[in-house]
Amino acid sequence: MQDMVEPLREVRDGYFISLNIGTPSQVIQVYLDTGSDLTWVPCGNLTFDCMDCDDYRNNKLYTAFSPSYSSSALRDTCSSRFCINVHNSDNPYDTCIMAGCSLSTILKGKCTWPCPSFAYTYGAGGIVAGTLTRDTIRVHGDNPNVIREIPNFAFGCVGSTYHEPIGLAGFGGGSLSLPSQLGFLQKGFSHCFLAFKYANNPNISSPLVIGDAAIAPRGDLQFTPMLKCPIYPNYYYTGLEGITVGNAGVTTVPTNLREFDSQGNGGLLIDSGTTYTHLPEPFYSQLLSIIESAISYPRAKEVEARSGFDLCYKVPCPNNTNPMNDDLPPITFHFLNNVSLVLPHGNSFYAMGAPINSSVVKCLLFQSMDDGDGPAGVIGSFQQQNVEVVYDLEKGRVGFQPMDCALSASSKDCFTS
């Protein structure tokens, strides 16, 4: 399979990739999600229902797929490996029994009933329900003028959801994921997320590169090993050894952020589907104390109470211009293999509004991790802005290098208008 390059566009709480599905093609905008496998789209403009969601039908980002308008769309069969996977079944006969086939028909390999409807859940509590569908997907080659058709791509045609109004492109490591179905799971992919200030700007995008070009050596890329989680083997974990705030010494993190326990819990999940970085208690509170001691600006506690963020400060800005060169301390992540990433300016603290009375309120966009099983922490998409992130699946490692993603995309003349 030749390399792919798809444009990523910044929206308020994630990054959009456009899926071209069906015959004739329907363009559906979905979030890039490295923390799940299933690619799904809302199905039916009039019938799709999202429970406990905002007014999503009036959201310009919302688009739905109509399978009845595609001559190449068909339901996947109950015996397919994708059907078994989406139902999370260890028994290859389960799905066809659920579909209504007799055991004798199944054992003879003659059951062709459709895959039963599924429910797919997400760690933050979202749920999607729908049918597994096959259709043609069209992707860009290594330049925008090359289009390739991939037949029989399996995705969720979702009719109802809870808390999930917009579809997802699953980029995890399972068989259902988009890179897996397109044959890139033994290679890799990379992205460079645009800064938050470009949210909803249709005139600029940055490239999502999939294939050999994504993992080719370049620049100042530093690679840290991926950790293989025994209970969530399809997700991308790495190990964190410490965090530095400003010029202070390295603060050592708890063991569960750099390795798994005997039950498979722990590690640091890299997840584009989570907006902010989450860290476990009591380490998170310890980090807040270190950051607080390094900052002399007055706290904006009324904004903290209203926003739910834990540290907000009133930062001076003469002439009511938003300062980029403030005295807020840089934050550095230290990963396994002596890899250090200084978070670009703007990835830790963010201006919560326009300047007023020569000051602007900036809040730390980190949050505490909920207790429970699974990863000990998560690196969210906000902290990945202006960082090239390389998922080298061939060598089992992830690379980082700070980069002005908008400038890099413009210099390559990729997908900007």
N, C-alpha and C positions, 0 to 999 in steps of 0.2 A: 504494500500500500504506500503510495506517495504521500509526502507531507501535506498537512492541512494548515491553513491560516484563516482563522475566523475573527471578525472584529468584536471586541468587547466594549460595551458602553456602560458608563457609570450612571446608576440611578441612586435614589436616596439611601437605600439599605442593602445594596449589592451590585452585582455586575451582570448585564444582560448579554446573552448570545441569541441570535436569531436562528430559529430552525425553519428550514424550507422543506415542508412535508407534503406528500400527496401528488396526485395527478388530476388536474393541474396543481401547481405548487401553491400551498398556503403558508404564509410567513407568520410564525408564532414566536413572540418574545418570551424567553424564559430565563430564570436565574442560573448562573453557573454554580454548581454545588459540588465541591470536592469531598464533602462529607456524606454522600449517599450514592447509590448505584442507579436507581430507577430514573429514567427520563420520562417525564409525563407532561401532558398539556391539558388545559381545560377543554372539554368537548361539549359542543352545543351552545351557541350564543344565547338561546332563550332558556335552555333547560339546565345549564350549569348552575350549581348552587354552592356558595361558600358560607358556612355557618360561622357566626361570631367574627365577621370580617367588616371592615369599613365599607364605604360605598364604592365597591370595587368596579361595578359596571360603568361608572362615570370616570374611572381612572383611565387616562389615555394609554397607559402601559398594558392594560388588559386586552388580550386577544384570545379567541377560542378557535379550536379546530372543528371542522365539520366533516366527519368521515363519509357521510352520504354524498358529499360533493367530490370525493376522490375515487376515481375508477380503479386505483391500485390498493385501496385499503381493504384489509380483511382481518377478522379475529384470529388470534393465534390459537393453536390447538392445545388440548389439555395434556398431550404427551410431550410437548416441547420442553427443553431444558430451561427456557426462560419462564415458562408457566410454573414449573416446579420451583424455580428460584424465587419468583415474586410471591409465591405462597409459603416460602421459607420451609419447605418440606424436605425431610430426609428420606421420605419414601416415594419412589418414582411412580407408584400406582395411585397415590392419594388424589391427585388432581383429576384424573379421569374417573375415579369412583365418585368424586364430588360432582363431576359433570353429568353422571348418569349412565356411564358405560358399564356393561357386565364384565365380570372378571375374565371370562373366557375371551371376550372381544379384546380386552386389554392385553392379555397374554399372547394373543395371536398377532398383536401389533396392528389391529384394524380399527382401533378407536380413533375417530376423527372429530369428536365433539369439540366445541370451542372451550378454551380455557375459562374456568369459572371466574366470576367477578372477584376482585381482591380488595383488601384494605392494607395500606402501607403507612407505617407510623414513623414519626421523626422525634429526635431526642427532646426537642423543645415543646412537644405536645401536639404538634400538627398531625392531622390524619387525612389521607386521600383515599377515595374509593372509586373504582372504575373497572374497565376491561383491558386486557392486554391485546394490543393491536399491532399489526405489521403493515408497513407502508414504505414507499420510497422516500429517502431523505437525500437532499442535495447539499453538498459541501464545497467550499472553495479549495483549490489546490494551493500551491505555494505562491501564487499571485492571484489578485482579485478577479482576473479575467478567465481563470480556469475553473470550470464547474464540473464536479463528478457526481453521478447518481449512484446511490447505494440502495439496492432493493432489499425488501424484507427486514427493515430495521424495526426492532421490537420496542414499543413504548407504551406507557399507560395512557389510555383515553379516559380521562377522569370526569365523572359527572357530578360528584359532590365532594366537598372537603370541609375540614374544620381548621380555621386559622391559616389556610394556604390558598390565597386568591389567584396566584400566578404560578405557572408551571416551573419545572426545574430540569436542567440538563445534568444528569448524574455522572460525575467524573471520578467515582470511587474505583476500587480495584476489583469489583465483582464482574461476573459474566454479563450482567444486564447493562453495565455502564456503557456510555457512548464510546470512550476510547477502546474498551474491550470488544464491542461489536464491530468496530471499524478496524480492528487488528493492530492497535497501537499499545496494547498492555505490556508488551515486552520492550517497548521503546520509552516513550514518556511524553510530557507536555510542559509548557511554560506559559506564564502570564506575567504581565506588568500592569498592576491596577492603577488606573488614573486617580489623581487626587480628588478628594471629596468635593472640591470647588467646581468640578466639572459635572456634577450630578445633573442629569436631565438635559445635558447639552448635546443636541443631535449632530453637531458639526465635528465632533472629535471622538475617536475611539482608539483603543490600543489592541495589539494583536495577541490572540490566543494561538500559540504555535503548537502543533501536535505532530510528532514524528522525530526523525533524526536531527533536524535543525534545532529542535527544542533542547536537546541534550548535548549539542556540540560544544566543546570547550571555547570559552570566550571571556574577555574582560577580567574582572576581579571576582568571579564567582567562587564562593567558598561552599564546600559540600559537607554536610553532616549526615550520619547514617539514618536511614529510616528504621524504625523499630517495628517488628512484626507482632501485632497484638494477637494473642491466642483466642480471644473471644470475639474480636472485631477485625478479622484478617484483611478485610477489604478497604480499610481506612488508612490514612497516611499519618503516622505518628513519628515524632522525633523526641530526643531527650534534651531537657534543659538542665544546665548545671548551675547557673547563677544569673543574677541581674545586677547591673550597676546603675546607680542614679547619680548623674553628674560626675564629680571627681571623687566620690566616695569609693571605698573598697567594694569588691564583689560581695554581694549577699548570696550565700549559698542557699539553694532551694531544697525543699524536702525531697527525700529519696523517690517518692511516688511521681515526681515530675520528670525523672530521668530513666525510670525502669518500671516494669509491671510487677505486681505482687503475684502470689501463688494462684490467685483466682483470675488473673489476667486484667485486673484494674490498674489504672495509672497511665503514665505517658502524657505527652503533650500533642494534642490533635491539631493538625493544620486543616482549617475548615473555612472555605470561602462562603459557606452558607450561614455562618455565624458572624454577626457584625463586629462585635467587640471582643477583645481578649479577656478570657476568664482565668483566674488563678485561685487555687484552693486556700481555705482558711486552715490554720491561723497565719500562713505565710502572706496571704493577701493583705491582712491588717498590718503585718510587720512592714511590708513594702510601702503601704500608705504612710506609716509613721516616718519612714526614711525620706520619702518624697516631701512630706510636710515640713520636716526639719530643714530641708534644702531650699525652701521657698520663703521669701520675706513678704510677698504681696499679701494684702488682706483677703480673708476668705469671703466668698459670696454664698453664705449659708442659706439664704432664701432661694437661690438657684439650685443648690444641692437638694433642698427639700422638694422643690417642684420637679426637678429633672430625674431624681433618683441616682444621680452620680455622686460619688463620695467626696471628691475634692474639686472645688471650684474656686477660682481666684479672680480678683479684680486687677487686671493688668493695665498699666498706664498706656495710653496711646495718644500722644500729642496730635492736635488737629483732627481728632476723631478718625484717624486712619488706622486700619487694623495692622498692628505691628507683626512682622514676621521674625524680627530679631529681638525677641523678648529674653528675659533672664530665666525662663523656665528650664529646668535641668534636662539634658538629654538622657534617654533611657536606653541601655544596651542589654541585649539578650546574649547570653553565653551558652552555646549549644555544645553537644558532644563533639569530639574531634577538634577541640580548640577553635571552633568557629564562633565569631562574634558578629552580631548585627546591631549597629547603632540605628535605632528607629529614626527615620527622617523627621525633620521638624514638621509638626502638624499631625503626626501619627499617635502622639500621646495625649496632648491637650488640644482642644478644639474650641473655637469661638462660638458661643451659644447664641449670639445675635450681633447686631450692628453696634458699633461703639456709641456710648452715651456719656456725656459729661467727661470727655477725654479719658475714658477707660472702657475696656471690653472684658466681659466675663469669659474665662476659658476653663473648661472642665476636663479632668482626666477621664479618658474613655476606656478605662479598664473596669471590670466588674468581678465580684467574687463568684466562684464556681459553686453550684449547688452540690450539696452532699449526695452521695449515692454511688452506685457502680458505674463503671465506664472510665473515660479519660479523667486524669487529675486536673488537666487544664486544656484550654483551647486558644490557639492563635486565630483571631478573627480577621475578616477582610479589611477592617479599618486600619489595623496595624500592618497590613501588607501593602498599603498604598506606596507608590513610588519605590517599590522593591521588585526587582525581577526574581520570581520564584520558579525554580526548575525542579520538576518531579522526574528524576532520572530513575525510571522503573526498571531499566535494564540492569543497573548496578545497585539498586536499592538504596538510593540516597536522595537528599533534597538540597538544592543549592539556593543561596541568597546573594544578591548584590543590590545596594541602593542605586536608584536610577530615577532620573526625571522621565517618567513614563510618557508624558505628553510630548516632551521634546524629542524623545527617542522615536515615538510613533510618527511625528511630523518629519523627522529627518529621513525616515524610511519611506515617506509618502504613502503610508498604508492607511487606507480606509478613512482618510480625513476628507472633508469637503469644505 
